[in-house]
């Protein structure tokens, strides 16, 4: 087995092995009987346990936390880890809550003026690069994407309770899902076809391993980011819009932020090089950093 395949399996294992069926049933009962706020209060002791005893999850959270909060004490690092795990639990709870009830929650859309022609019109192909940030699991409900449908490349979740698209399906949003691990070339062929039809294609840009990764400066360190969204956009001459979703828990509110469009370099006469993709990836990292200032401890990026 190659290192790249091992990396992918390890990343899957982290989400696929945390929690158990009894715990998920417990929280679903809480959601149904006592509502979202009370169920969310029970997350604090659960996330405290994971922050204290789950060494594997903590080790994978530390690289990004250390980039954001350099030189902090062990107690401060524990607090941010606890907050991170709690926020991730809140996002999962919210996804299940919306899927089960179909209720609406307050949504603030921050659409950069230069992005409007691309988010509201079907006349242009667009690559939307998102992240495992905030309430990302419920980010692609169609009403939040204004007037456009989207084809989203993802890796299906092994557990139904963690299904990132369950709230979208409950809303019958115009989201076409391409399973990257069940298609040729990771769904890029289908994505190129969608862009050639002037459609919107969505990808996550933050979890990457092996040949798909590039190390980028971030905060006081560096992180690995995915190169394929930027390569796809450059090959298809499509602008990129970074789409991030911040979660405010009390009072409950979602903030959907669309960046200004980033136009990849047009370099005729030669193949794209790694350095050609760096400006776009730096733009993406900067958008993440800005959102982290407003919504701290909401980037669920776990390095190996």
Secondary structure, 3 states (H helix, E strand, C coil): CCHHHHHHHHHHHHHHHCCCHHHHHHHHHHHHHHCHHHHHHCHHHHHHHHHHHCHHHHHHHHHHHHHHCCCCCHHHHHHHHHHHHHHHHHHHHHHHHHHHHCCCCCEEEEECHHHHHHHCCCCCCEEEEECCECCHHHCCCHHHHCCCCEEEEECCCCCHHHCCCHHHHHHCCCEEEEEHHHCHHHHHHHHHHHHHCCCEEEEECCCCCHHHEEEEEECCEEEEEECHHHHHHHHHCCEEEEEEEEEECCCCEEEEEECCCECCCCCCCCCCCHHHHHHHHHHHHHHHHHHHHHCCCCECCCCC
